[in-house]
């Protein structure tokens, strides 16, 4: 039987469904209103506590309370500002606001208003009017108009009119720029004819052609100058032009090209359509017309254009670099070595061999303070660090001296930032006291180094100190999804590096390869990451390493033999294996002496130092980096360079500017696509019009999408 319809045309079943929906909405609404009121209640309680704190500290401490809310209470800058400056009339109206229907955003808008707008907003809330951010802004504007004189209002309206006209003019000028550039590009390509006298079009002779190019170039030059001005670096100083960044450098090059065209300095032979003759001119015109991302030629075989350079140079000092891991990572993060000390003789040789430009110094305790004072007189230091983590000293008699050296270096050099690896905040909390006495804000951060491709399971703890609030926004880099590597993939080729003699036993070889396969499977599936690295005077995690078939009680300078692999204790790690596990590049040369092994094992991984350095660099300068790209990028390039004339050659680090996350980086990533599209266009023009599938002629692929 058909269901009887209700008077509104719906069935009883649909009516019951609507009723249940209404009941659910009503119940959810009641609960949300309770939570909403609690939000306002707790927000105002926080503001009351901040006001009480300001009262206890006395006048003149408003900024310190705001800074404290940001640093210690983890409020955002806007939240801290609003809470610290909450007026008394708002906190006094807490009961009114909690009982109303306003949101926390509305309360914040009330706090940010002037006294008159705030008072009227509270009156409206008290009488039950609807008040939100838009209403408060209208009230504020009305109050402003009431308080302003006729002359002030007219000045404001004039300013708004000029601003609006400027915006419209700018948009129209940009459109004009692209249109004129397209016309000039078409003219020099010979694809249009210039109108001759009498309104008729005819083929251009040489003089008419040049005059037409000059007229168009002069008009386009005036448009470019109206937008970007006349202040460009000298033409012959290309490095100064390039360091502006891709977009600004392209504008400068285009300006010079237009000047040449307008002055008639470029003859018709330079305006041919041959790519080899006027590639630079055409790139500039295409850039102005909006057909290209950049006017800069590619500077490498990899197809990357000139990268933007970081103008501000940051410096660092490493008071005990070990084999140079931390210093290498900081250099890759854009810091320059002002001074590097190394205590161990063999480690010092390794650092001097790999980085002669650092001028590595021998650490002499008696001379250390004097050398620091000399350095402080001639250099401003941005960062102080110690390549060997502090907790490696805790188990030896050197621990007190290491702590004193760190405090002395920070006290004398007065850097903006210092970074030291420590055991943990709970273990090393007492070491922060002397640095706090020097006026530094000290914090602990945990760095998950495995997300950067370092095959270690243990996270590292670092103590970071900063003065003048320069690291208020410091946060550790996150690479998600992480770039995990496996122990078997990292050192597998080194473990399998045993060289067999010609008279070797075939059965022994087979057993050896079988054992290798078993180890690779074990360290790929069950134990993909290495445990905590051994500490020179403390824990070695012997059991954890033994589970991975490794004897960590000592080191070796050769690959494991068949006997080593079959041993119950496991094989020992070589310096090359330690370097891989710690994230050192293979090209970073460290002698095979066993005395270097503790220096490698005790180092802060250079990849982690690089990522930490980039985070500090970003907090100090405001530069934004692509941390995933930085994790995947090599620490060293194959290119050998001499930093100063006469210096020995050393492998160049990848510039930190290549890791910037900005529009220039977006252009670099799309350069291959751009070249592919240009090649497609040339092939399409060269292909005969009669080409077809039926005749067997080649058919061009789909045109690639750009951007």
VOZAPA-978742 format. One line per 10 residues: number of its first residue (from 1); for each residue x, y, z of C-alpha. Coordinates in pm, 1 decimal, always signed. Each point is the difference from the previous one (the first is absolute). Layout:
BEGIN
NUM	X Y Z; ...
***
This chain:
BEGIN
1	+0.0 +0.0 +0.0; +127.2 +341.7 -88.9; +108.8 +216.6 +289.3; -230.2 +284.8 +78.9; +156.0 +336.1 -69.7; +6.9 +274.7 +258.0; -149.8 +336.5 -78.6; +340.7 +138.8 -104.1; +41.8 -279.9 -254.7; +258.1 -201.9 +197.2
11	-44.4 -352.8 +129.1; -25.1 -81.0 +373.7; +336.6 -176.0 -23.4; +173.5 +311.2 -141.1; -171.9 +212.8 +264.4; +134.6 -223.2 +277.0; +344.4 +20.5 -157.1; -14.2 +380.8 -3.7; -107.4 +2.3 +364.6; +292.4 -220.2 +99.9
21	+237.3 +230.9 -191.7; -139.7 +303.2 +179.7; +41.3 -172.2 +336.2; +362.5 -92.1 -80.5; +77.0 +355.9 -113.7; -159.6 +142.3 +313.6; +202.4 -225.5 +231.6; +325.8 +68.8 -185.2; -73.6 +373.8 +8.0; -46.3 -2.0 +376.8
31	+329.9 -181.2 +53.7; +187.9 +230.9 -237.8; -140.9 +308.1 +173.9; +135.1 -131.4 +331.9; +345.3 -51.4 -149.4; -16.9 +341.3 -163.7; -73.7 +167.0 +334.2; +286.6 -195.0 +159.3; +233.2 +131.5 -270.2; -83.7 +358.9 +90.7
41	+18.6 -76.6 +372.5; +352.0 -147.1 -20.6; +118.4 +264.1 -246.1; -97.2 +277.4 +240.7; +152.6 -187.6 +294.4; +329.7 -13.8 -187.3; -29.2 +375.3 -63.1; -65.6 +58.1 +372.4; +310.4 -200.7 +91.5; +207.0 +202.8 -246.8
51	-134.8 +323.7 +149.0; +84.6 -121.3 +351.7; +351.2 -88.3 -118.1; +48.6 +347.5 -149.0; -119.9 +154.2 +325.7; +243.7 -213.0 +201.1; +293.7 +86.9 -224.8; -77.0 +370.2 +3.5; -18.1 +259.1 -277.9; +219.9 -31.6 -308.0
61	-20.7 -381.0 -26.8; -279.9 -30.0 -256.4; +234.3 -116.8 -275.5; +167.9 -254.0 +228.3; -339.8 -152.4 +85.7; -88.9 -21.4 -368.9; +335.9 -164.9 -74.9; -47.9 -241.9 +290.7; -342.5 -103.8 -127.2; +152.1 -77.8 -340.5
71	+313.8 -177.4 +114.2; -106.5 -186.6 +311.4; -376.1 -38.5 -48.7; +19.9 -69.4 -376.3; -261.0 +257.6 -101.8; +24.4 +144.6 -348.8; +121.8 +358.1 -37.0; -355.8 +128.0 -62.7; -146.6 -193.7 +293.3; +271.9 +118.1 +238.0
81	-50.2 +360.6 -109.1; -378.4 -15.2 +54.4; +23.7 -177.9 +337.2; +270.4 +228.6 +137.5; -189.9 +313.8 -101.1; -351.0 -103.7 +103.1; -167.9 +311.1 +155.9; -152.0 -13.1 +346.1; -350.1 +81.5 -124.9; +2.4 -323.5 -205.5
91	+112.4 -223.1 +287.4; -252.3 +178.0 +222.4; -270.9 -98.0 -250.7; +93.7 -369.0 +13.4; -340.0 -112.1 +129.7; -176.4 +199.0 -273.0; +217.1 -144.8 -277.3; -24.7 -357.7 +130.6; -378.7 +22.5 +9.0; -26.8 +145.3 -350.0
101	+10.7 -163.8 -340.6; +328.4 +156.5 -114.7; +308.2 -196.2 -106.6; +362.2 +23.2 +113.4; +83.2 +173.9 -328.8; -257.3 +268.3 +86.4; +150.5 +44.6 +346.8; +342.9 +43.8 -157.5; -143.1 +260.4 -238.9; -150.0 +187.0 +297.4
111	+338.2 -2.0 +176.6; +168.6 +138.6 -310.9; -247.0 +290.4 -30.4; +33.3 +349.2 +145.3; -178.3 +89.5 +322.5; -311.1 +153.7 -161.6; -57.9 -290.9 -240.4; +61.6 -246.4 +281.3; -252.1 +169.1 +227.5; -273.2 +7.3 -265.9
121	+65.4 -366.4 -90.7; -47.4 -105.5 +363.1; -321.9 +203.2 +22.6; -137.6 -171.4 -310.4; +90.7 -343.2 +137.1; -172.5 +83.2 +329.2; -326.2 +83.1 -174.8; +13.7 -317.3 -211.1; +102.6 +142.2 -336.3; +198.9 -217.0 -240.3
131	+365.9 +106.7 +19.8; +282.5 -149.6 -205.6; +327.6 +120.3 -156.1; -180.6 +172.2 -288.0; -231.0 +192.4 +233.5; +294.1 +105.5 +218.2; +186.4 +127.5 -307.0; -303.5 +206.8 -102.4; -23.7 +144.0 +351.9; +370.2 +83.2 -4.0
141	-31.8 +171.5 -336.9; -302.4 +204.2 +106.2; +180.2 +110.1 +316.2; +301.4 +97.6 -207.4; -213.3 +205.9 -237.3; -170.8 +172.5 +291.2; +333.7 +90.6 +158.2; +168.2 +113.8 -323.5; -15.2 +348.1 -142.8; -124.4 +71.0 -352.7
151	+355.3 +65.3 -115.1; +128.6 -332.2 +139.9; -283.2 -187.9 -170.7; +70.5 +166.7 -333.0; +369.8 -85.6 +30.9; -87.4 -363.1 +65.2; -241.6 -13.9 -295.8; +266.0 +156.8 -222.3; +252.3 -261.3 +115.7; -247.0 -283.7 -68.0
161	-80.2 +137.9 -344.9; +367.0 +27.0 -91.2; +66.9 -349.9 +127.0; -288.0 -138.6 -206.1; +115.8 +188.4 -309.4; +354.8 -121.1 +53.5; -119.6 -359.1 +17.3; -202.1 +36.1 -320.9; +288.0 +176.7 -174.8; +242.2 -272.9 +105.2
171	-221.4 -275.1 -141.8; -49.7 +195.5 -323.7; +374.5 +67.1 -29.0; +87.7 -366.9 +42.5; -251.9 -91.4 -270.1; +150.0 +269.5 -222.7; +350.8 -134.0 +68.7; -86.8 -352.9 -112.3; -190.5 +126.7 -305.2; +285.2 +225.7 -116.8
181	+257.8 -273.7 +60.6; -204.6 -242.8 -209.3; -22.5 +255.3 -283.2; +375.5 +64.7 +5.4; +70.7 -372.3 +11.1; -225.6 -56.5 -299.3; +161.9 +291.5 -184.1; +356.0 -123.6 +35.9; -118.5 -346.9 -95.4; -134.9 +151.0 -323.0
191	-347.1 -138.6 +61.7; -172.4 +341.7 -36.6; +52.5 +297.0 -231.8; +45.0 +354.7 +122.5; -267.3 +243.7 -138.7; +162.2 +212.2 -269.3; -101.5 +352.5 -96.9; -342.0 +29.3 -158.8; -143.3 -274.4 +227.3; +116.5 -280.2 -225.7
201	+215.8 -288.1 +113.9; +308.1 -106.6 -192.3; +312.5 -201.4 +58.6; +255.5 +193.1 +201.7; +332.8 +103.1 -141.1; +298.4 +12.0 +233.3; -40.9 +362.5 +116.5; -374.7 -27.1 +59.5; +48.1 -327.1 +182.4; +257.3 +148.2 +235.0
211	-209.5 +311.4 +62.5; -302.7 -213.4 +84.6; +202.5 -210.7 +244.5; +138.4 +314.2 +166.1; -344.2 +159.0 +39.2; -153.6 -311.3 +152.6; +302.3 -56.4 +224.9; -9.4 +362.4 +123.4; -369.2 -25.1 +86.0; +55.3 -331.3 +181.9
221	+305.7 +142.1 +179.8; -208.2 +288.8 +135.6; -258.4 -245.5 +130.2; +268.3 -213.8 +168.5; +155.4 +306.6 +162.2; -336.9 +122.1 +128.5; -47.7 -335.1 +174.0; +351.1 -87.9 +117.4; +196.7 +326.0 -11.3; +350.2 +72.6 -131.4
231	+210.9 -134.7 +286.3; +169.5 -315.1 -130.7; +347.0 -140.8 +75.7; +274.6 +75.4 -256.6; -26.8 -223.0 -303.8; +354.5 -135.8 +20.8; -48.9 -113.5 +361.5; -212.1 -301.6 -85.0; +50.6 -160.0 +340.9; -159.9 +306.9 +161.9
241	-296.3 -26.7 -236.4; -38.3 -373.3 +53.8; +8.4 +16.6 +378.3; -329.5 +195.4 -5.7; -181.0 -322.7 -79.1; -148.7 -138.4 -317.4; -288.8 +248.1 -45.8; +189.6 +321.3 +83.7; +301.1 -107.4 -207.3; -226.9 -73.6 -296.8
251	-146.1 +351.0 +24.9; +348.5 +154.7 +7.2; +118.0 -196.8 -304.2; -320.9 +89.2 -186.4; +48.5 +370.0 +79.6; +349.9 -4.0 -151.2; -122.0 -184.3 -311.5; -279.1 +254.4 -54.2; +247.3 +286.1 +36.0; +216.7 -156.4 -270.5
261	-298.2 -47.7 -230.6; -127.6 +354.5 +60.9; +346.5 +148.2 -66.0; +35.9 -196.1 -322.3; +310.1 -172.5 +136.2; -114.9 -338.1 -130.0; +18.5 -43.3 -374.8; -226.4 -215.8 -211.9; +255.0 -278.8 +10.4; -61.3 -25.6 +376.5
271	-375.3 -14.4 -52.3; -9.9 -315.6 -205.7; -213.6 -287.1 +114.0; +305.8 -222.3 +44.6; +5.1 -119.1 +360.1; +377.2 +23.6 +20.1; +1.5 +366.6 -115.2; -247.8 +162.2 +234.5; -105.5 -253.8 +257.0; +56.7 +247.9 +283.4
281	-208.7 +273.6 -166.7; -284.9 -234.7 -72.2; +0.1 -137.4 +355.3; -35.1 +352.3 +140.3; -289.9 +86.9 -231.5; -175.0 -330.1 +71.6; +45.8 +63.2 +372.8; -162.9 +344.5 -26.9; -280.2 -143.3 -213.8; -72.8 -264.0 +264.0
291	+104.6 -293.3 -220.8; +299.9 -96.3 +215.6; +59.4 -40.2 +369.6; +343.3 +160.5 -21.3; +241.7 +179.3 -231.9; +307.9 -159.0 +160.3; +193.1 -262.6 -191.6; +49.2 -335.9 +165.5; +335.1 -8.4 +176.1; +54.7 -373.4 +36.0
301	-29.4 -319.2 -199.3; -274.5 -109.0 +239.0; -217.6 +278.1 -141.5; -31.5 +207.2 +316.2; -5.1 +379.3 -42.3; +207.6 +227.8 +217.3; -131.7 -47.6 +354.9; -87.3 +289.0 +229.1; +278.6 +82.5 +242.3; -43.0 +58.3 +370.4
311	+126.4 +350.7 +60.2; +71.7 -33.8 +372.5; +309.3 -206.9 +86.8; -12.6 -178.1 +334.5; +309.9 -119.9 +184.2; +65.6 -281.4 +245.1; +271.8 -115.7 +239.1; +56.6 -367.9 +87.0; +198.6 -36.1 +322.8; +72.4 -373.8 -46.1
321	-98.4 -117.7 -347.0; +110.5 -363.6 +25.5; +19.2 -121.7 -359.9; -210.1 +296.7 -115.7; -353.4 -138.5 -22.4; -182.7 +289.8 +164.6; +211.2 +261.0 -178.9; -63.8 -167.3 -335.6; -374.1 -0.8 +65.4; -3.9 +365.6 +105.3
331	+197.5 +97.8 -309.6; -259.9 -178.8 -214.3; -265.3 +202.9 +186.6; +153.7 +329.1 -112.0; +233.5 +75.2 +292.6; +366.0 +94.1 -49.6; +275.2 -127.6 +228.0; +155.2 +285.4 +197.9; +212.2 -236.2 +211.6; +21.2 -375.1 +49.9
341	+196.0 -167.0 +280.2; +78.3 -373.7 +16.3; +160.2 -167.2 +299.7; +85.8 -345.0 -141.1; +306.1 -3.9 -229.3; -130.0 -258.9 -249.1; -341.6 +167.0 -20.6; +172.2 +335.6 -56.3; +190.9 -145.2 -296.3; -328.4 -127.9 -147.6
351	-172.6 +337.7 +30.5; +297.5 +187.7 -147.6; +13.3 -245.9 -290.1; -370.0 +37.7 -83.2; -41.3 +370.2 +75.1; +328.4 +194.0 -29.4; -199.6 +324.9 -23.6; -115.6 -32.8 +362.6; +351.4 +58.0 +134.4; -56.0 -265.3 +267.8
361	+176.9 +81.4 +326.4; +159.4 -227.4 +254.2; -186.4 +13.9 +329.4; +241.1 +108.2 +271.7; -184.0 +53.6 +332.8; +247.2 +262.9 +120.3; -42.5 +212.8 -315.2; -371.5 -54.2 -60.5; -136.6 +310.9 +175.2; +259.9 +227.2 -156.6
371	-85.3 -130.8 -349.0; -369.3 +56.5 +69.4; +65.9 +362.0 +100.6; +204.5 +61.1 -314.3; -282.4 -142.2 -209.7; -262.6 +211.8 +179.2; +193.5 +316.4 -87.8; -18.1 -59.8 -376.3; -313.0 -208.5 -63.4; -367.8 +2.2 +92.6
381	-99.9 -359.0 +71.3; -353.6 -121.2 -61.4; +22.9 -355.6 +135.3; +225.2 -198.3 +235.9; -7.6 -379.3 +11.2; +203.2 -304.2 +95.9; +32.6 -280.7 -255.2; +46.0 -263.9 +267.9; -319.5 -30.2 +207.4; +30.1 +92.2 +365.7
391	-125.5 -324.8 +142.9; +298.7 -176.0 -152.4; +208.9 +186.0 +254.5; -220.5 -92.0 +295.4; +168.5 -335.1 +45.1; +354.6 +138.0 +8.7; +203.8 +248.2 +198.4; -35.2 +249.7 -289.4; -363.3 +76.4 +81.7; +52.4 +306.3 +225.4
401	+256.8 +145.8 -241.6; -234.3 -46.6 -298.2; -279.0 +182.7 +180.3; +233.3 +285.0 +98.5; +126.7 +33.2 -358.2; -356.0 +27.4 -128.4; -95.0 +267.2 +253.7; +323.0 +191.5 -65.2; -54.5 -2.6 -376.6; -357.4 +130.7 +33.3
411	+101.0 +258.0 +260.6; +289.0 +142.4 -207.5; -143.9 -24.4 -352.4; -355.3 +102.7 +99.2; -163.5 -183.9 -293.6; -363.4 +37.3 -95.5; -49.6 -375.9 +39.2; +178.4 -300.6 +146.7; -75.2 -368.9 -59.4; +135.4 -296.7 +196.4
421	-110.2 -361.1 -9.9; -83.8 -121.9 +349.4; -126.7 -322.5 +151.6; -348.1 +135.0 +79.2; -167.4 +286.8 +181.3; -53.8 -212.3 +312.1; +363.1 -116.2 +3.3; +171.2 +326.8 -94.2; -244.3 +259.6 +138.4; +264.5 +136.5 +236.5
431	+235.1 +98.6 -284.1; -238.2 +272.1 -120.5; +51.4 +219.0 +308.0; +325.4 +174.3 -104.7; -144.7 +79.8 -342.8; -318.1 +145.1 +149.8; +219.5 +217.6 +221.7; +156.0 +137.2 -320.6; -344.3 +113.6 -118.5; -88.3 -290.0 -230.6
441	-338.2 -164.6 -32.6; +75.5 -374.3 +10.9; -223.2 -272.1 -143.1; +29.2 -369.6 -71.7; -104.7 -154.8 -329.0; -25.0 -362.0 -108.7; +110.1 -82.3 -354.0; -121.8 -322.1 -164.8; +299.9 -49.5 -228.0; -138.0 -312.7 -167.0
451	-256.1 +212.0 -192.5; +294.5 +166.5 -179.6; +142.6 -330.7 -126.0; +240.9 -73.3 +288.8; -28.4 -370.7 +87.1; -18.1 +43.6 +377.5; -294.9 -75.0 +224.1; +95.1 +238.5 +283.4; -113.2 +361.9 -18.7; +252.7 +268.1 +94.1
461	-51.7 +267.9 +264.7; +144.0 +346.2 -56.0; +21.4 +300.0 +230.4; -57.5 +323.9 -191.9; +59.2 +341.2 +151.6; -81.3 +338.3 -153.1; +7.5 +363.2 +105.0; -229.4 +289.2 -92.0; -284.3 -238.5 -82.0; +148.3 -78.3 -340.5
471	-111.3 -364.7 +13.7; -350.9 +45.8 +135.7; -141.4 -168.0 -309.8; +256.5 -280.6 -22.4; -148.3 -343.5 -69.3; +176.1 -319.0 -94.6; -32.7 -103.1 -366.9; -255.9 -264.9 -88.0; +26.0 -220.9 -308.1; -330.1 -178.5 -50.8
481	-10.4 -265.8 -128.2; +348.0 -65.1 +141.7; +294.3 -103.4 -220.7; +77.3 -323.4 +182.1; +300.7 -210.3 -94.1; +86.8 -352.8 +105.2; +321.8 -117.8 +158.7; +35.6 -274.2 -261.0; -22.8 +248.8 -286.8; +234.0 +246.7 +168.9
491	+299.8 -223.5 +74.0; -90.4 -319.1 -189.8; +261.9 +52.0 -274.2; +269.5 +63.2 +263.6; -94.3 -311.8 +196.2; +27.9 -198.2 -324.7; +337.2 +157.5 -85.6; +222.3 -298.0 +86.3; +248.2 -70.3 -281.8; +42.7 -368.5 -76.7
501	+325.8 -157.6 -106.4; +7.3 -216.6 -311.8; +56.7 -315.2 +204.2; -298.2 +57.3 +225.6; -222.2 -291.8 +100.1; -319.4 -2.1 -208.7; -207.4 -143.2 +286.5; +127.5 +271.5 +230.0; -102.7 +262.7 -253.6; -349.5 -141.4 -24.3
511	-36.4 -6.8 +380.2; +134.9 +355.3 +15.6; -251.9 +127.9 -256.4; -280.1 -183.8 +176.9; +100.3 +164.2 +326.9; +4.8 +337.1 -175.8; -351.6 -56.9 -132.5; -121.1 -88.8 +348.1; +157.1 +314.3 +145.3; -151.9 +217.4 -272.7
521	-345.2 -146.7 +70.5; +44.3 +45.1 +375.9; +100.9 +367.3 -29.3; -264.6 +72.0 -258.2; -306.9 -149.1 +168.1; +55.9 -53.6 +373.7; +260.8 +267.4 +79.8; -3.5 +263.7 -276.3; +154.7 +270.3 +222.6; +320.3 +3.4 +201.3
531	-24.2 +40.2 +379.6; +161.1 +280.6 +196.5; +356.2 +69.6 -110.2; +269.6 -106.4 +249.5; +135.7 +264.8 +233.0; +374.9 +14.3 +63.2; -18.5 -20.6 +378.0; -345.3 -144.5 +59.5; -280.6 -216.3 -136.3; +51.3 -206.0 -311.8
541	-334.5 -183.3 -30.3; +190.5 -323.5 -60.2; -311.5 -217.2 +6.4; -191.9 +219.7 -247.4; +289.2 -1.0 -244.2; +53.3 -373.5 +40.6; -362.1 -59.6 -105.9; +104.3 +156.5 -332.3; +305.1 -224.9 -30.4; +243.9 +277.8 +94.8
551	+269.8 -2.2 +269.4; +10.7 +357.7 +124.7; +270.9 -59.7 +263.8; +265.0 +103.6 -249.1; +64.5 +117.2 -355.7; +192.6 -119.6 -302.9; +146.7 +141.5 -320.1; -112.2 -271.3 -242.8; -320.2 -169.1 -122.8; -121.8 -300.6 +201.0
561	+159.5 -334.0 -88.4; -196.4 -326.9 -20.9; +119.1 -77.7 +352.3; -132.8 +337.2 +122.7; -343.3 -62.9 -150.4; -20.2 -346.7 +153.1; +117.0 +118.6 +340.8; -253.5 -2.3 +283.0; +114.2 +347.8 +103.2; -51.1 +136.0 -352.1
571	+223.5 +214.2 -219.9; +149.9 +335.3 +93.5; -72.6 +328.1 -171.7; +259.4 +180.6 -208.4; +38.6 +377.1 -25.8; -174.2 -8.3 -337.9; -301.2 -178.3 +153.3; -10.9 +241.4 +292.1; +4.2 +292.7 -241.3; -296.7 -141.6 -191.5
581	-198.5 -67.8 +317.6; +72.6 +352.7 +124.3; -96.8 +157.5 -333.1; +346.8 +116.7 -109.0; +61.6 +20.1 -375.7; +230.8 -266.4 -142.2; +213.9 +282.7 -141.4; +67.8 +133.1 +351.3; +341.5 -157.3 +49.2; +80.9 -139.4 +344.0
591	+309.0 -214.5 +55.6; -62.6 -369.8 +64.4; +179.5 +20.0 +333.3; -202.5 -154.4 +279.9; +64.4 +312.5 +207.8; -235.0 +192.2 -231.8; -290.3 -240.1 +57.3; -109.9 +147.7 +336.9; +9.3 +348.1 -156.0; -231.1 -113.7 -280.4
601	-231.8 -193.6 +231.4; -17.2 +289.2 +244.0; -78.3 +266.5 -260.1; -331.7 +174.7 -46.2; -121.2 -126.8 -341.2; +79.5 +263.6 -266.6; -338.8 -45.6 -169.1; -174.6 +74.4 +330.6; +232.5 +297.8 +55.6; -94.5 +126.7 -344.7
611	-372.8 -22.0 +71.3; +40.9 +161.3 +342.9; +214.2 +271.9 -159.7; -265.8 +69.8 -263.3; -264.9 +36.5 +271.6; +220.7 +248.5 +188.9; +85.9 +178.7 -325.9; -371.5 +34.4 -73.2; -73.3 +136.7 +349.1; +283.4 +255.0 -24.7
621	-53.7 +126.2 -355.2; -358.5 -90.2 -89.1; +111.3 -217.5 -293.7; -222.1 -303.3 -61.3; +155.5 -330.2 -100.5; -128.5 -316.6 -162.9; +96.5 -253.4 +267.3; -88.9 -303.0 -210.4; +225.5 +126.2 -278.4; +271.4 +75.3 +256.6
631	-19.9 -355.2 +139.4; +35.9 -155.4 -343.4; +273.3 +237.4 -116.7; +362.2 -111.4 +35.2; +225.4 +177.6 +248.1; +282.4 +19.2 -255.5; +6.6 +48.7 -375.7; +255.1 -164.3 -232.8; +140.1 +347.3 -75.8; +345.1 +90.7 +136.0
641	+56.4 +369.2 +78.5; +257.6 +224.8 +166.9; -177.6 +234.0 +241.2; +287.5 +248.7 -6.2; +272.8 +45.1 -257.8; +286.1 -234.6 +73.8; -203.8 -224.2 +233.9; -5.5 -377.7 -54.6; -306.9 -129.7 -179.9; -297.2 -129.6 +197.8
651	-337.6 -146.8 -88.7; -268.1 +267.1 -19.6; -310.1 -15.5 +218.4; -342.5 +42.5 -157.4; -94.4 +368.1 +57.7; -280.8 +49.7 +247.9; -165.1 +235.9 -250.2; -78.4 -304.1 -216.2; -215.8 -130.3 +283.3; -220.6 +308.9 +29.2
661	-372.3 -62.9 -19.1; -114.4 +295.1 -213.2; -138.4 +85.2 -347.5; +350.7 -16.8 -145.9; +20.3 -358.2 +121.6; -332.8 -69.6 -169.0; +148.8 +127.4 -325.4; +304.4 -222.4 +38.9; -221.0 -302.8 +40.9; -200.1 +85.5 -312.2
671	+297.1 +85.0 -224.3; +11.4 -348.7 -153.1; -369.0 +21.4 -88.0; +54.7 +342.9 -151.3; +285.2 -118.9 -224.0; -206.9 -301.1 -106.8; -287.1 +229.1 -102.5; +236.2 +223.8 -197.7; +149.8 -302.1 -177.9; -349.9 -121.4 -80.7
681	-83.6 +340.3 -150.2; +310.9 -4.9 -222.7; -76.1 -352.0 -119.4; -359.5 +96.6 -73.9; +110.6 +295.1 -214.3; +259.7 -206.4 -184.1; -242.3 -285.9 -77.9; -153.4 +22.8 -350.4; -365.8 +90.8 -11.4; -72.0 -310.0 -208.8
691	+126.4 -239.2 +264.4; -263.4 -252.2 +94.3; -46.1 -343.7 +136.8; -112.9 -127.8 -335.0; +329.7 +91.1 -170.9; +202.4 -147.9 +281.3; +147.6 +335.0 +110.1; +81.6 +36.2 +366.6; -273.4 +139.0 +222.3; +99.0 +234.7 +281.7
701	-103.0 -93.1 +351.7; -247.3 +190.2 +210.4; +133.6 +339.6 +105.0; +125.5 -14.4 +360.5; -172.5 +208.8 +261.3; +211.3 +275.7 +155.1; -10.2 +91.4 +368.1
***
